[in-house]
Amino acid sequence: MPWADVVVVKSKDYADAREQAARIAAEAVHPQPGQRPDMLVVMGGDGMASLGINACADADLQLGIVPAGTGNDIARGMGLPQDPMQTAKAIATGQTKQVDLALIEGDLVDGSKRRYVGSVVCSGYDAKVNYRVNNSRFWLGKFNYLWATLTEIMKLRPLKYRVAIDGEELELNALLVAVGNSGYYGGGVHILPDADPTDGLLDVTIIDDKAGRWTLLRLFPQLMNERFVSHPAVTFRRGREIYLDGDGLIPMADGEELGPVPLYITSMPRKLTLLCGPSGGAELKD
C-alpha cells in the first residue's frame, strides 16, 4: 500500500464503537464524491472483530482486524497472525482474501433479526461457561474462564436438542452442539478442528450424553491440540443450513449472547473481504 489517508476514530464504549462502524459502513454504501472509505480496521478482542464483520459484510468494505483482546478467536480462525504488529504489517500490504461468514437469523437479544458470526455458535455447556464469564462481577482474565468451567462442570447435565442439518432432523441429548465456519472459541479451544472459512460449509461438533463431567474435563484440555477427535462421544458433521433448537439452551457467538432459540444458521460463502497480507495471514518478516 504506497500511501493511505488514515482516520483514527476513538470510541467511548462498545455501543459507540458500533455506531461509528455503522456510520463508516454507510459512507461506503452511499459515498460522497471522492470520500468513499476503502477499509475499516478494528482493534480489540472478538467483540470488536464481530462489530467490524457486521459493519463490513453488507457494505462491500474491506476489514482489517488487529487482535488485542483475551481470546482473539475470530482472528485465529481466519488465519491471521496473533501478534498485533504482524497483523498491522499484513493490513498495510493491502492484500485480501474472501472468507465465509455464518448468518444467524432469529429473535436476537439486541432486537435485530439477523447477525453475522465470525467464529462459533455455541449453545450448551460451553455457552453456559461463556455466559457466566460475561456476567462475572470481577475480571481476572483467563482465571474467569477456569472458575466458570469448574463451576458449570459441577452442574453439568445433558440438554435436549432439536437440530436439522441441511434438512436432516435430529433429536438428541447432548452436552453441547457447536456450529461455525472457523474453528476456535474460548481463547484457543479448537472445537471445530476441520473448519475452513473458505469452503462454503458450516462445521458442526456434537458432544453427546455419553460424556460425563469427568470425561468432559479430560476432553476440553485436549481441544487445544485436537487429540480428542476420535472419542466416541464426539461427532462431526457438515452442512450449509443448520436449524438449532432445544430446551435450556443459551446460544452464544463471538463471545456474546445471541438470544433465544430457535435459530437458523446459514453459510454465506465469500461474504467478507479480509485484509490478510501476501500469504493469507502468515507472519511477515521485517
C-alpha positions as CSV (number, residue, x, y, z in Angstrom):
1,M,0.0,0.0,0.0
2,P,2.0,3.0,-1.2
3,W,0.0,5.6,0.7
4,A,-3.2,6.0,2.6
5,D,-5.3,8.6,4.4
6,V,-5.9,7.2,7.8
7,V,-8.6,8.5,10.1
8,V,-8.4,7.3,13.7
9,V,-11.8,7.0,15.4
10,K,-11.8,6.7,19.2
11,S,-15.0,5.2,20.8
12,K,-16.3,5.9,24.2
13,D,-17.7,2.4,24.7
14,Y,-18.9,-0.7,22.7
15,A,-22.2,0.9,21.8
16,D,-20.4,4.0,20.5
17,A,-18.0,1.8,18.6
18,R,-20.8,0.0,16.9
19,E,-22.4,3.3,15.9
20,Q,-19.2,4.6,14.5
21,A,-18.6,1.4,12.5
22,A,-22.1,1.5,11.1
23,R,-21.6,5.2,10.1
24,I,-18.4,4.3,8.2
25,A,-20.2,1.3,6.5
26,A,-23.0,3.7,5.5
27,E,-20.4,6.0,3.9
28,A,-19.2,3.1,1.9
29,V,-22.6,2.2,0.7
30,H,-23.7,5.8,0.0
31,P,-20.4,7.7,-0.5
32,Q,-19.9,11.4,-1.0
33,P,-17.9,12.2,-4.1
34,G,-14.2,11.2,-3.5
35,Q,-14.9,10.3,0.1
36,R,-15.7,6.6,0.0
37,P,-13.7,4.6,2.7
38,D,-11.8,1.7,1.3
39,M,-11.4,-0.3,4.5
40,L,-12.3,-0.4,8.2
41,V,-9.7,-1.6,10.7
42,V,-10.8,-2.6,14.2
43,M,-8.5,-3.2,17.2
44,G,-9.6,-5.2,20.2
45,G,-11.0,-8.7,21.0
46,D,-13.6,-10.8,19.5
47,G,-16.4,-8.3,20.3
48,M,-14.7,-5.6,18.2
49,A,-13.9,-8.1,15.4
50,S,-17.6,-9.1,15.4
51,L,-18.6,-5.4,15.3
52,G,-16.3,-4.9,12.2
53,I,-17.6,-8.1,10.5
54,N,-21.2,-6.9,10.8
55,A,-20.4,-3.4,9.6
56,C,-18.5,-4.6,6.6
57,A,-20.2,-7.7,5.4
58,D,-23.1,-6.0,3.5
59,A,-21.2,-2.8,2.7
60,D,-18.5,-4.2,0.3
61,L,-15.9,-2.7,2.7
62,Q,-12.6,-4.4,3.4
63,L,-12.0,-5.3,7.0
64,G,-8.7,-5.4,8.9
65,I,-8.6,-7.0,12.4
66,V,-5.8,-6.2,14.9
67,P,-6.2,-8.7,17.7
68,A,-5.7,-7.1,21.1
69,G,-8.2,-9.0,23.3
70,T,-8.1,-12.0,25.6
71,G,-9.3,-14.7,23.2
72,N,-8.8,-13.3,19.6
73,D,-10.6,-16.4,18.3
74,I,-12.0,-14.8,15.1
75,A,-8.6,-13.7,14.0
76,R,-7.1,-17.1,14.9
77,G,-9.9,-18.9,13.0
78,M,-9.5,-16.7,9.9
79,G,-5.7,-17.5,9.8
80,L,-4.5,-14.0,10.9
81,P,-1.3,-13.5,12.9
82,Q,-1.9,-13.3,16.7
83,D,0.7,-10.6,17.1
84,P,-0.8,-7.1,16.7
85,M,2.3,-5.7,14.9
86,Q,2.4,-8.6,12.5
87,T,-1.3,-8.1,11.7
88,A,-0.7,-4.4,11.2
89,K,2.0,-5.2,8.7
90,A,-0.3,-7.6,6.9
91,I,-3.0,-4.9,6.7
92,A,-0.6,-2.4,5.4
93,T,0.1,-4.6,2.3
94,G,-3.5,-4.1,1.2
95,Q,-3.8,-7.7,0.1
96,T,-7.0,-9.5,0.9
97,K,-8.8,-12.8,0.8
98,Q,-12.5,-13.7,0.7
99,V,-13.8,-15.6,3.7
100,D,-17.2,-17.1,4.6
101,L,-19.4,-16.0,7.4
102,A,-22.3,-17.6,9.3
103,L,-25.6,-15.7,9.1
104,I,-27.8,-16.1,12.2
105,E,-31.5,-15.5,11.9
106,G,-33.9,-15.4,14.8
107,D,-35.2,-13.1,17.6
108,L,-31.8,-11.8,18.7
109,V,-31.1,-10.2,22.0
110,D,-30.2,-6.8,20.5
111,G,-33.7,-6.6,18.9
112,S,-32.4,-7.4,15.4
113,K,-33.4,-10.4,13.3
114,R,-30.1,-11.3,11.7
115,R,-26.4,-11.1,12.5
116,Y,-23.1,-12.4,11.1
117,V,-20.8,-14.6,13.1
118,G,-17.1,-15.0,12.5
119,S,-16.3,-17.8,15.0
120,V,-18.5,-20.4,16.6
121,V,-22.1,-20.6,17.7
122,C,-22.2,-22.5,21.0
123,S,-25.3,-23.4,22.9
124,G,-24.6,-26.0,25.7
125,Y,-22.1,-26.4,28.4
126,D,-19.6,-24.2,26.5
127,A,-22.2,-21.4,26.2
128,K,-23.0,-21.5,29.9
129,V,-19.3,-21.1,30.7
130,N,-19.2,-18.1,28.3
131,Y,-22.4,-16.6,29.8
132,R,-21.0,-17.0,33.4
133,V,-17.8,-15.3,32.4
134,N,-19.6,-12.4,30.7
135,N,-21.7,-11.9,33.9
136,S,-18.9,-12.1,36.4
137,R,-18.6,-9.3,38.8
138,F,-14.8,-9.4,38.7
139,W,-12.4,-9.7,35.7
140,L,-9.4,-11.9,36.3
141,G,-8.5,-12.8,32.7
142,K,-8.3,-16.5,31.9
143,F,-8.9,-17.2,35.6
144,N,-12.5,-16.2,35.0
145,Y,-12.7,-19.0,32.4
146,L,-11.2,-21.5,34.7
147,W,-13.6,-20.6,37.5
148,A,-16.6,-20.7,35.1
149,T,-15.5,-24.0,33.7
150,L,-15.2,-25.7,37.1
151,T,-18.5,-24.1,38.3
152,E,-20.5,-25.3,35.3
153,I,-19.0,-28.7,35.2
154,M,-20.4,-29.4,38.7
155,K,-23.9,-28.5,37.4
156,L,-23.5,-30.5,34.2
157,R,-26.5,-32.3,32.7
158,P,-27.4,-33.2,29.1
159,L,-29.6,-30.9,27.2
160,K,-32.4,-31.8,24.8
161,Y,-31.5,-30.7,21.3
162,R,-33.6,-30.4,18.1
163,V,-31.3,-29.9,15.2
164,A,-31.6,-30.0,11.4
165,I,-28.6,-30.2,9.1
166,D,-29.5,-29.4,5.5
167,G,-33.0,-30.7,6.3
168,E,-32.0,-33.9,8.1
169,E,-33.7,-33.7,11.5
170,L,-32.0,-34.9,14.7
171,E,-33.3,-35.1,18.2
172,L,-30.6,-35.9,20.8
173,N,-29.4,-35.4,24.3
174,A,-26.0,-33.7,24.2
175,L,-23.7,-31.6,26.4
176,L,-23.1,-29.2,23.5
177,V,-23.6,-28.6,19.8
178,A,-21.2,-26.1,18.2
179,V,-21.6,-24.6,14.7
180,G,-19.3,-22.4,12.7
181,N,-17.1,-21.9,9.7
182,S,-14.0,-21.1,11.6
183,G,-12.9,-23.4,14.3
184,Y,-12.0,-21.6,17.6
185,Y,-13.6,-20.2,20.7
186,G,-12.8,-19.8,24.4
187,G,-9.3,-18.4,23.8
188,G,-8.0,-21.1,21.5
189,V,-10.2,-24.1,22.0
190,H,-10.3,-25.8,18.6
191,I,-13.9,-27.1,18.8
192,L,-14.3,-27.4,15.0
193,P,-10.9,-28.9,14.1
194,D,-11.7,-29.3,10.3
195,A,-13.4,-25.9,9.8
196,D,-12.2,-23.9,6.8
197,P,-13.5,-20.3,6.4
198,T,-13.2,-20.6,2.7
199,D,-15.0,-23.9,1.8
200,G,-18.6,-22.6,1.9
201,L,-19.7,-25.1,4.6
202,L,-20.6,-24.9,8.3
203,D,-18.9,-27.4,10.6
204,V,-20.8,-29.0,13.5
205,T,-19.4,-30.7,16.6
206,I,-21.7,-32.7,18.9
207,I,-20.6,-34.0,22.3
208,D,-23.4,-36.3,23.3
209,D,-24.5,-37.5,26.7
210,K,-22.1,-40.5,26.7
211,A,-19.5,-37.9,28.0
212,G,-20.0,-37.3,31.7
213,R,-18.4,-34.4,33.7
214,W,-15.1,-36.1,34.2
215,T,-14.8,-37.2,30.6
216,L,-15.6,-33.6,29.6
217,L,-12.9,-32.3,31.9
218,R,-10.4,-34.6,30.2
219,L,-11.6,-33.7,26.7
220,F,-11.6,-29.9,27.0
221,P,-7.8,-29.5,27.5
222,Q,-7.3,-31.8,24.5
223,L,-9.4,-29.4,22.4
224,M,-6.3,-27.2,22.4
225,N,-4.4,-29.8,20.4
226,E,-7.2,-31.8,18.6
227,R,-6.3,-35.1,20.2
228,F,-9.9,-35.7,21.2
229,V,-11.3,-36.2,17.7
230,S,-11.6,-40.0,17.9
231,H,-13.6,-40.1,21.2
232,P,-16.9,-42.0,20.8
233,A,-18.9,-39.2,22.4
234,V,-17.8,-36.7,19.7
235,T,-19.5,-36.5,16.3
236,F,-18.6,-34.2,13.4
237,R,-21.0,-33.1,10.7
238,R,-21.1,-30.5,7.9
239,G,-23.8,-28.6,6.1
240,R,-24.9,-25.3,4.6
241,E,-28.0,-24.7,6.7
242,I,-28.5,-25.5,10.3
243,Y,-31.6,-25.3,12.4
244,L,-30.8,-25.1,16.2
245,D,-33.4,-25.6,18.9
246,G,-33.7,-27.3,22.2
247,D,-34.5,-26.9,25.9
248,G,-32.4,-24.8,28.3
249,L,-30.1,-23.5,25.6
250,I,-28.2,-20.2,25.9
251,P,-26.8,-19.6,22.4
252,M,-23.6,-17.5,22.3
253,A,-21.4,-16.4,19.4
254,D,-18.2,-14.3,19.1
255,G,-18.3,-14.1,22.9
256,E,-21.8,-12.6,23.2
257,E,-25.3,-13.8,23.9
258,L,-27.4,-14.2,20.7
259,G,-30.9,-14.6,22.1
260,P,-33.5,-17.4,22.4
261,V,-33.8,-20.4,20.2
262,P,-34.8,-21.4,17.6
263,L,-32.0,-20.0,15.4
264,Y,-31.3,-20.6,11.7
265,I,-27.6,-20.6,10.8
266,T,-26.7,-20.3,7.1
267,S,-23.2,-20.4,5.5
268,M,-22.6,-17.2,3.5
269,P,-19.7,-18.1,1.1
270,R,-17.1,-15.4,0.4
271,K,-19.2,-12.8,2.2
272,L,-16.3,-10.8,3.7
273,T,-13.2,-9.2,2.2
274,L,-10.5,-9.6,4.9
275,L,-7.1,-7.8,4.8
276,C,-4.6,-10.6,5.4
277,G,-1.2,-10.0,3.8
278,P,0.6,-11.8,1.0
279,S,0.3,-15.3,2.4
280,G,-3.3,-15.2,3.6
281,G,-2.2,-14.3,7.1
282,A,1.2,-15.9,7.7
283,E,3.6,-13.8,9.7
284,L,5.6,-11.3,7.8
285,K,9.3,-10.6,8.1
286,D,10.6,-7.1,9.0
